[in-house]
Amino acid sequence: MEIFERIRTKKDFLAVVGLGYVGLPVAVAFAEKVKTLGVDINQEKIDIYKKGIDPTNEIGDEEIQRTTLEFTSDPTRLKEAKVIIVAVPTPVNGDKTPNLAPIINASKMIGENLSQGTIVVFESTVYPGVTEDICAPILEKESGLLCGEDFKIGYSPERINPGDRVHTLKNIQKIVAGMDEETLEIIAAVYELIIHAGVYKAPSIKVAEATKLAENAQRDINIAFMNELAMAFDRMGINTKEVIDAMNTKWNALGFYPGLVGGHCIGVDPYYFIYQAEMLGYHSQIIAAGRTVNDNMAIFVTDNIIKKMIQSNINVKKSNIYIMGITFKENCPDMRNSKAVDVCKHLATYGIKVNVVDPIADKTEFRQEFDMELVDIKDVRNADCLVFLVAHQQFKNLRTTDLRKLFKQPRLQTKYVFIDIKNIFDQKAIEEEGYSYWSL
């Protein structure tokens, strides 16, 4: 436990590689307890953090300004660290196969700057075997050191829920795993410095890797089930939320709701499981089917937007449509793999131009990504259709009188359309205002 003691007593650095939605909160939390380096190759991101600005909204500007975390883009600083935590993204390619480039590149960078006796802990979501069979050999090759003798490896899947102010890093139990018993105990002790909920010691690195995939695949499947119900109930003329509310009166109901499933975890991680299973000769059935259902929900939503507008005698191609929310989930600025974006793209295939309102999304990032400007909610006027895709708190705060100001003046034989994917508003109240309402 000498490494732990040197970290605990601030004689050596702990480093976090990758300062995004996962790495930043981890690094800031450790900086409260030990000497910590925050390493990211994106110099622009480092400069923003040094200015005391948190574009992720996970920590907040005040916390960034207070932290003792040392921000750097210089990978040679990793030589000063005895524990290195890797929190780079692991996306998928266009064909839904794992894109391991970020974690491979991070492993190369760490290997080039790896000191003898260091423990490298991976948090990035991967399929079982990546840490030991892909990352460790890269570390060995680049460093000239031998894994197990000169340095050790471990794995601790990230469990941060972006935008969640209740289930935060410190109060979610942390799964930890090490390549041997000694490494496991050191990694557990290190994380116990910041995790109030304690740690769970997995029996192996592969078990820890698999656990993360299983967690997110389970959630993906449950939402896919609710989405399938929503599509069927829509055809039956039944309100899905009313069914769920009734169902949830039973003690063993799971409390899931239909919705657009995007982001960099639930919308991605099941593909890592599917890929590895297929490499070993097993074709996923339930998990793959769940992904298919959830990936196609944007098309289902788009078709219903158009259908409701046609039924309301609105000229769709000349209509004024506002998409309310473009990030992948509520109260989070992350637009990666957002299914709200997919809805906009599907509408565009019909020649429909939309306006996008999102008080959380980064305006500069949105402009660079889509070559258009976000609309401030105070500037929304004369809408034919409002499409609430994301349940940001600012949207929840809107009253009926506020909503009335966003639409065009009422016109005979025309009902303006109100799409409420997340059931933010009361359907009866909206319909009493004379709008045509639809939700999942």
Disulfide bonds with the S-S distance in Angstrom:
none
